[in-house]
Amino acid sequence: MQQSITVDIRIEEDESDTLVHAVLSLRGDNFEATGRARRNPTTSPCPWWRGVGRRRALSNLALQVMEAAQHKIERFPRQLRRASRSCGPTSSHAGRRR
């Protein structure tokens, strides 16, 4: 099964600052994150520093999605978790070590 997920990213940049705002809608949940990078004005510009804000925003977004997934798993009823484990091999000896 293949799924596509779209993340909307808005980037605002000038000579010393990068501000990134990322938005993700996933199965009815909405996530928003911001990342910022600021270059020290006394250093010369490097190509990699502009990507720092983008990485921070996407990292923050990923953390929010993981936390939301963990919260949903913790709320998942115990009996359903047990039932989903029983969907494995039918042998009572399957998966046991000797």
Number of C-alpha atoms within 10 A of each C-alpha: 2 3 4 4 8 9 14 11 17 12 14 12 14 9 10 13 17 20 20 23 20 20 18 18 13 12 6 6 9 11 17 18 19 21 21 20 19 16 15 10 10 6 7 7 13 8 6 7 15 21 14 16 23 23 16 20 22 21 15 18 22 15 13 16 18 12 12 14 12 12 11 11 12 10 9 11 10 11 8 10 11 10 10 10 9 10 8 10 10 8 7 7 9 9 9 6 5 4
